[in-house]
Amino acid sequence: MSKKIPIKKFSLRILIFSIVVAGLAALFQWLAPAYASPALPFIVLFFFVITLFTIFVVLRDDQGKDGQRFVSGYLLSRIIKLFSCLLFLFLYILINKEDAWKFGLAFIVIYFLFSIFEVLLLKKESDDITKRGQSMEEKN
């Protein structure tokens, strides 16, 4: 018996996390405007969209899929995310050279925040699936 993984649950968590990061970015822009890139809201929006996409790529199938397909989907999502981030970073720095170092630093910090969040989210879901599988085996 396979159940769909609740994509809506993850979407809501990513949205809440993005709002928190956007709030922290706005606070940073208000407290230290000389060190904050004016593109901070766009960086958070970019990572919201790309994280939502990568979570969807990884979790789009039933949880009953084999480990190899899960790993392949996860690696594909990471490669797409990495290249999208590099392209976004490169294009912004080419277009706006005077904001390059502030943007680059903010981009890297937010990249790591979202990456850590994504890994923790997937780890928790993996642990939950394992626990559900073990409890179903014990019932049988």
C-alpha positions in Angstrom: 0.0 0.0 0.0 1.6 3.2 -1.1 0.6 6.7 0.1 1.3 10.0 -1.5 3.8 12.1 0.3 2.1 15.3 1.4 3.6 17.9 -0.9 1.3 20.6 0.5 2.7 20.0 4.0 6.2 20.7 2.6 5.1 23.7 0.6 3.6 25.3 3.7 6.8 24.6 5.7 9.0 26.1 2.9 6.6 29.1 2.7 6.9 29.7 6.5 10.7 29.3 6.5 10.9 31.7 3.5 8.8 34.3 5.4 11.1 34.0 8.4 14.2 34.4 6.3 12.6 37.4 4.4 11.8 38.9 7.8 15.4 38.5 8.9 16.7 39.9 5.6 14.4 43.0 6.0 15.6 43.5 9.6 19.2 43.3 8.3 18.5 45.8 5.6 16.9 48.1 8.2 19.7 47.8 10.8 22.7 47.7 8.4 21.7 49.2 5.0 25.3 49.9 4.1 26.1 46.2 4.2 22.8 44.8 2.8 22.2 44.2 -0.9 19.0 45.8 -2.2 18.3 42.4 -3.9 17.8 40.5 -0.7 14.0 40.0 -1.2 14.7 38.6 -4.7 17.3 36.2 -3.3 14.8 34.9 -0.8 12.1 34.6 -3.5 14.5 32.8 -5.8 15.4 30.3 -3.1 11.7 29.8 -2.2 10.9 28.9 -5.8 14.0 26.7 -6.3 13.6 24.8 -3.0 9.9 24.2 -3.7 10.9 22.8 -7.1 13.6 20.6 -5.8 11.4 19.2 -3.0 8.7 18.5 -5.6 11.3 16.7 -7.8 12.3 14.5 -4.9 8.9 13.8 -3.4 6.7 13.8 -6.5 6.3 10.0 -6.6 4.9 7.6 -4.1 6.9 6.9 -1.0 7.0 3.3 -2.0 9.6 3.9 -4.7 12.9 2.1 -4.3 15.9 3.8 -2.8 17.7 4.1 -6.1 15.0 6.2 -7.6 14.9 8.4 -4.5 18.6 9.0 -4.6 18.5 9.7 -8.4 15.7 12.2 -7.9 17.6 13.8 -5.0 20.8 14.1 -6.9 19.0 15.5 -10.0 17.3 18.1 -7.8 20.7 19.1 -6.3 22.3 19.5 -9.7 19.5 21.6 -11.0 19.6 23.7 -7.9 23.3 24.2 -8.1 23.4 25.2 -11.7 20.3 27.5 -11.3 22.1 29.2 -8.3 25.3 29.7 -10.2 23.5 31.1 -13.2 21.4 33.5 -11.1 24.5 34.6 -9.2 26.6 35.0 -12.3 24.0 37.0 -14.2 23.3 39.4 -11.3 27.0 40.1 -10.7 27.5 40.8 -14.4 24.5 43.2 -14.5 25.2 44.9 -11.2 28.9 45.0 -10.5 28.8 47.6 -7.7 26.6 45.4 -5.5 28.5 42.2 -6.3 30.2 41.5 -3.0 27.1 42.3 -0.8 24.9 40.2 -3.1 27.3 37.3 -3.3 27.7 37.1 0.5 24.0 37.4 1.1 23.4 34.8 -1.6 25.8 32.3 -0.1 24.3 32.7 3.4 20.8 32.3 2.2 21.9 29.3 0.0 23.2 27.5 3.1 20.1 28.4 5.2 17.8 26.9 2.6 20.1 23.9 1.9 20.2 23.0 5.6 16.4 23.5 5.9 15.9 21.2 2.9 18.1 18.5 4.2 16.5 18.6 7.6 13.0 18.5 6.0 13.9 15.4 3.9 15.7 13.7 6.8 12.6 14.1 9.0 10.3 12.7 6.2 12.7 9.8 5.7 12.7 9.0 9.4 8.9 9.2 9.5 8.6 6.8 6.5 11.0 4.4 8.2 9.0 4.5 11.5 5.7 4.0 9.6 7.2 1.1 7.7 8.5 -0.5 10.9 5.2 -0.1 12.7 3.3 -1.6 9.8 5.7 -4.6 9.8 5.1 -5.1 13.6 1.3 -5.1 13.0 1.6 -7.9 10.4 
